[in-house]
Structures are given as C-alpha cells and as structure tokens.
Amino acid sequence: MINGIEINSIWEDESMIEIEVLAGNGMFAGRTQFYTSREELVEMASVLMGFPKSADDKVTFGEGEIDESSAMNLSLYCVSGAGVNGQQF
C-alpha cells in the first residue's frame, strides 16, 4: 500500500494530459484519474517542489467537478512546526 503521494502520466496529446494520482497513509489509500493541461501540471509541480515554505503553508489543486467522471482535489498542509505534512485527497 502506498504511503505518500504518487503522480503518474497515463496519456497525453498536444493539448491535454491524463493524470493518475495515488495517495495513502499506509492504512487507507485512494486513487483518481483526471485530465489537465500542460500548464496546470507545470504549475502544480512547481508549487509541490517548494512545499512547505512555512509551518502555515497550504496548497490546494483541483481539476474537474465532483459530479464529473474526471475530477481531483488535493490539499496539502503542515500539521506541525517541524514541517510534517497532512493531505486531503
């Protein structure tokens, strides 16, 4: 079982990328697939590489609507001053 976050590219063309996100804590795991643009994916990667910048840092990414077949909402935040992070998926 996954313990953390894994982001994989499944399919892409010149304007769209299909992404799979797996997230888990060792006891529970979730998986989703969604479509996004290259620009959105680059922005997400840039923010994630710099996370966390402070103990109050929080980032949220969302693609699609919850009632659609292709949607994702990911929030990352710190749960302690030591930089331990939490995730909502």
C-alpha positions as CSV (number, residue, x, y, z in Angstrom):
1,M,0.0,0.0,0.0
2,I,1.2,3.5,-0.8
3,N,2.4,5.8,2.0
4,G,2.5,9.3,0.4
5,I,1.5,10.7,-2.9
6,E,2.4,9.3,-6.4
7,I,1.5,11.2,-9.6
8,N,1.7,9.4,-13.0
9,S,1.1,10.4,-16.6
10,I,-1.2,7.9,-18.3
11,W,-1.8,9.5,-21.7
12,E,-1.1,12.8,-23.4
13,D,-1.5,14.7,-26.7
14,E,-0.5,18.2,-27.7
15,S,-3.1,19.9,-25.5
16,M,-4.2,17.5,-22.7
17,I,-2.7,15.1,-20.2
18,E,-4.4,12.3,-18.3
19,I,-3.0,12.0,-14.8
20,E,-3.4,9.4,-12.2
21,V,-2.9,10.4,-8.5
22,L,-2.4,7.8,-5.8
23,A,-2.4,8.9,-2.1
24,G,-2.3,6.9,1.1
25,N,-1.1,6.8,4.7
26,G,-0.3,3.1,5.0
27,M,-3.7,2.2,6.2
28,F,-6.0,3.9,3.7
29,A,-5.3,4.7,0.0
30,G,-7.2,6.5,-2.7
31,R,-6.8,6.8,-6.5
32,T,-8.2,9.1,-9.1
33,Q,-7.6,9.9,-12.8
34,F,-8.3,13.3,-14.4
35,Y,-7.4,15.4,-17.4
36,T,-5.4,18.6,-17.2
37,S,-3.3,20.9,-19.4
38,R,0.5,21.0,-19.5
39,E,0.4,24.5,-18.0
40,E,-1.6,23.4,-15.0
41,L,0.6,20.4,-14.5
42,V,3.8,22.5,-14.6
43,E,2.3,24.9,-12.1
44,M,1.3,22.1,-9.7
45,A,4.8,20.6,-9.9
46,S,6.4,24.0,-9.2
47,V,4.3,24.6,-6.1
48,L,4.9,21.0,-4.8
49,M,8.7,21.2,-5.2
50,G,8.7,24.3,-2.9
51,F,6.2,22.9,-0.3
52,P,6.2,23.7,2.6
53,K,7.7,27.2,2.7
54,S,6.5,27.7,6.3
55,A,4.5,25.9,9.1
56,D,1.4,27.7,7.9
57,D,1.8,26.8,4.2
58,K,-1.2,25.2,2.5
59,V,-1.7,24.3,-1.2
60,T,-4.8,23.1,-3.0
61,F,-5.2,21.8,-6.5
62,G,-8.4,20.9,-8.2
63,E,-9.4,19.8,-11.7
64,G,-12.9,19.0,-12.9
65,E,-16.2,19.0,-11.0
66,I,-17.0,16.4,-8.3
67,D,-20.0,15.1,-10.2
68,E,-18.0,14.5,-13.3
69,S,-16.2,11.3,-14.2
70,S,-12.8,13.0,-14.2
71,A,-12.1,15.1,-11.1
72,M,-9.4,15.6,-8.4
73,N,-9.0,17.8,-5.4
74,L,-5.7,17.6,-3.4
75,S,-4.9,19.8,-0.4
76,L,-1.5,19.7,1.4
77,Y,-0.8,21.4,4.7
78,C,1.5,21.3,7.7
79,V,0.3,19.6,10.9
80,S,3.3,20.7,13.0
81,G,6.0,23.3,13.1
82,A,8.6,20.6,12.1
83,G,7.1,20.6,8.6
84,V,5.2,17.3,9.0
85,N,2.5,17.5,6.3
86,G,-1.0,16.3,6.0
87,Q,-3.0,15.6,2.9
88,Q,-6.7,15.6,1.9
89,F,-7.5,13.8,-1.4
